[in-house]
Amino acid sequence: MKETLNLKHKFGHGISPQQFMDNMETRVMEQSKILNTKDQFLYIYENFSLENNTDNLFFNTFRNPQDLYCLILCTDWCPDVIWNVPVLFRVMEQCNIPTEVLLMEEHMETMDHFLTDGVRNQPIAVILDKNGNVLGRWGARPAYIQAVMDRFKSSNPDKEAPDYKEKIGKVYGEIGELYHLGTHYQKVILQELTVLFSSIKDFG
């Protein structure tokens, strides 16, 4: 049986969600069509509500019954963070799960436990018990959006190809368009977190 990863030593070494939001830099992400990253992040955070997602009543009853904890590995310069982390913050608030942000550059050795297809994709939300044992993870993107990148990488394995940079730029643009379509991606995140939390609940 695989030994459970323990990150208890990371508790208290991150920053609060509020500190993360306060300290965000304002950036323009042209490929992802985000004109102001901080404004976009705060807009999603302020306007997202679980009450608007009546098909996800699960989170109104899941009130951290097992002293769960959450560590979110991310930075403020990644477009997936701008779209997804506000939703993660709100869900953890609703579930009363204490949450810390570990800035990825300062915690590379932790990030390397949660690679996506062998690379450091963010954000990664790690759910732990009160003793620091890792129970599950979510990230870095909703599965249907991640599938766009997976298809590209399987079709373009040579990163040194002369047109690779141009092609992957188009993929980032396509992913950005999926986020811009509305709140569907948020509902998918909630569905995926429902599955994750249900498995943790059953495990406990």
C-alpha positions in Angstrom: 0.0 0.0 0.0 1.3 3.4 -1.0 2.3 5.5 2.0 0.2 8.6 2.6 1.9 11.9 1.9 2.0 14.1 5.0 2.3 17.9 4.8 1.8 18.8 8.5 5.1 20.7 8.4 3.5 23.1 5.9 0.7 24.2 8.2 1.3 27.8 9.1 3.8 28.5 6.3 1.4 29.9 3.8 -0.7 33.1 3.6 -4.4 33.5 4.0 -6.8 33.8 1.0 -7.3 37.5 2.0 -3.6 38.1 2.0 -3.3 36.5 -1.4 -6.0 38.7 -2.8 -4.6 41.9 -1.2 -1.1 41.2 -2.5 -2.0 40.3 -6.1 -0.3 42.3 -8.8 -2.3 43.7 -11.7 -1.4 42.0 -15.0 -2.6 41.9 -18.6 -2.9 38.4 -20.0 -3.5 38.9 -23.7 -3.5 35.2 -24.8 -6.2 34.5 -22.1 -8.1 37.7 -22.8 -7.8 38.9 -19.2 -7.3 42.7 -19.2 -6.8 43.1 -15.5 -6.0 39.9 -13.5 -6.7 41.3 -10.1 -10.1 42.9 -11.1 -11.1 39.6 -12.8 -10.1 37.5 -9.8 -12.0 39.8 -7.4 -15.1 40.0 -9.7 -15.4 36.2 -9.7 -14.8 36.0 -5.9 -17.4 38.6 -5.1 -20.0 37.3 -7.6 -19.7 33.6 -7.1 -22.2 32.1 -4.7 -23.1 28.5 -3.9 -26.7 29.8 -3.6 -26.6 30.4 -7.3 -25.8 26.7 -7.9 -28.9 25.0 -6.5 -27.8 21.7 -8.1 -24.9 21.7 -5.6 -26.6 21.6 -2.3 -24.0 19.2 -1.1 -21.7 22.0 0.0 -24.4 23.4 2.2 -24.4 20.2 4.3 -20.7 19.4 4.1 -19.4 21.5 7.1 -15.9 20.1 7.7 -17.0 17.1 9.8 -13.5 15.8 10.1 -11.3 18.8 10.8 -10.2 19.0 7.2 -7.5 21.5 6.0 -6.7 22.9 2.6 -3.5 24.1 1.0 -3.7 25.8 -2.3 -0.5 25.9 -4.4 -0.6 28.8 -6.8 0.7 32.2 -8.0 -1.0 35.3 -9.3 0.6 35.1 -12.8 -1.3 32.0 -14.0 -4.6 32.5 -15.9 -6.1 29.2 -14.5 -5.5 30.6 -11.0 -7.4 33.8 -11.9 -10.4 31.8 -13.0 -10.4 28.8 -10.5 -9.0 30.0 -7.2 -11.8 32.4 -6.4 -14.2 29.4 -6.7 -11.9 27.3 -4.5 -11.8 30.0 -1.8 -15.6 30.3 -1.7 -16.1 26.5 -1.5 -13.6 26.2 1.4 -15.4 29.1 3.2 -18.8 27.4 2.7 -17.4 24.1 4.1 -15.6 25.9 6.9 -12.3 24.4 5.9 -9.2 26.4 7.0 -7.2 27.4 3.9 -3.7 28.6 3.3 -2.1 29.6 0.0 1.4 28.3 -0.6 3.0 30.5 -3.3 4.4 28.0 -5.7 7.8 29.6 -6.2 8.4 29.3 -2.4 7.2 25.7 -2.1 8.6 24.0 -5.2 9.3 20.8 -3.3 5.7 20.5 -2.3 4.4 21.4 -5.8 6.5 18.6 -7.2 4.3 16.1 -5.3 1.3 17.2 -7.4 2.5 17.4 -11.0 0.0 17.2 -13.9 1.4 15.2 -16.8 4.8 15.6 -15.3 4.7 19.4 -15.2 3.9 22.1 -12.6 0.3 23.1 -13.4 -1.5 25.4 -11.0 -3.6 25.9 -9.0 -3.6 22.7 -7.0 -5.9 22.4 -4.0 -4.8 19.8 -1.5 -7.2 18.5 1.1 -5.7 17.1 4.2 -6.8 15.8 7.6 -5.9 17.6 10.8 -2.7 15.6 11.1 -1.5 16.7 7.7 -2.2 13.5 5.8 -3.1 14.2 2.2 -6.6 12.9 1.4 -7.1 14.2 -2.1 -6.4 17.0 -4.6 -8.1 19.1 -7.2 -6.4 20.9 -10.1 -5.3 22.5 -12.1 -8.3 22.9 -14.4 -11.8 21.4 -14.8 -11.3 18.1 -16.7 -13.0 19.2 -19.9 -10.6 22.2 -20.1 -7.6 20.2 -19.2 -8.6 17.8 -22.0 -7.9 20.6 -24.5 -4.3 20.8 -23.3 -3.9 17.0 -23.1 -5.0 16.6 -26.8 -2.5 19.3 -27.9 0.4 17.7 -26.0 -0.4 14.2 -27.4 -0.5 15.6 -30.9 2.6 17.8 -30.4 5.2 15.9 -28.3 8.2 17.9 -29.7 8.6 21.1 -27.7 11.6 22.1 -29.8 9.5 22.1 -33.0 9.7 25.5 -34.8 6.0 26.1 -34.6 5.4 24.7 -31.1 5.3 28.1 -29.3 2.8 29.5 -31.8 0.6 26.4 -31.5 0.6 26.3 -27.7 -0.2 30.0 -27.7 -3.4 29.2 -29.7 -4.3 26.5 -27.2 -4.0 28.9 -24.3 -6.3 31.2 -26.3 -8.8 28.4 -26.8 -8.7 27.6 -23.1 -9.2 31.2 -22.3 -12.3 31.3 -24.5 -13.8 28.3 -22.6 -13.4 30.2 -19.3 -15.0 33.3 -20.9 -18.1 31.4 -22.0 -19.7 32.0 -18.6 -20.1 30.0 -15.4 -20.2 26.5 -16.8 -16.6 25.8 -15.7 -17.6 26.8 -12.2 -20.4 24.2 -12.1 -17.9 21.6 -13.3 -15.5 22.5 -10.5 -18.3 22.1 -8.0 -19.2 18.7 -9.5 -15.6 17.5 -9.3 -15.2 18.8 -5.8 -18.4 17.0 -4.8 -16.9 13.8 -6.0 -13.7 14.5 -4.1 -15.3 15.5 -0.9 -17.7 12.6 -1.0 -14.8 10.1 -1.3 -13.2 11.8 1.7 -16.4 11.6 3.7 -16.8 7.9 2.8 -13.2 7.3 3.7 -13.6 9.0 7.0 
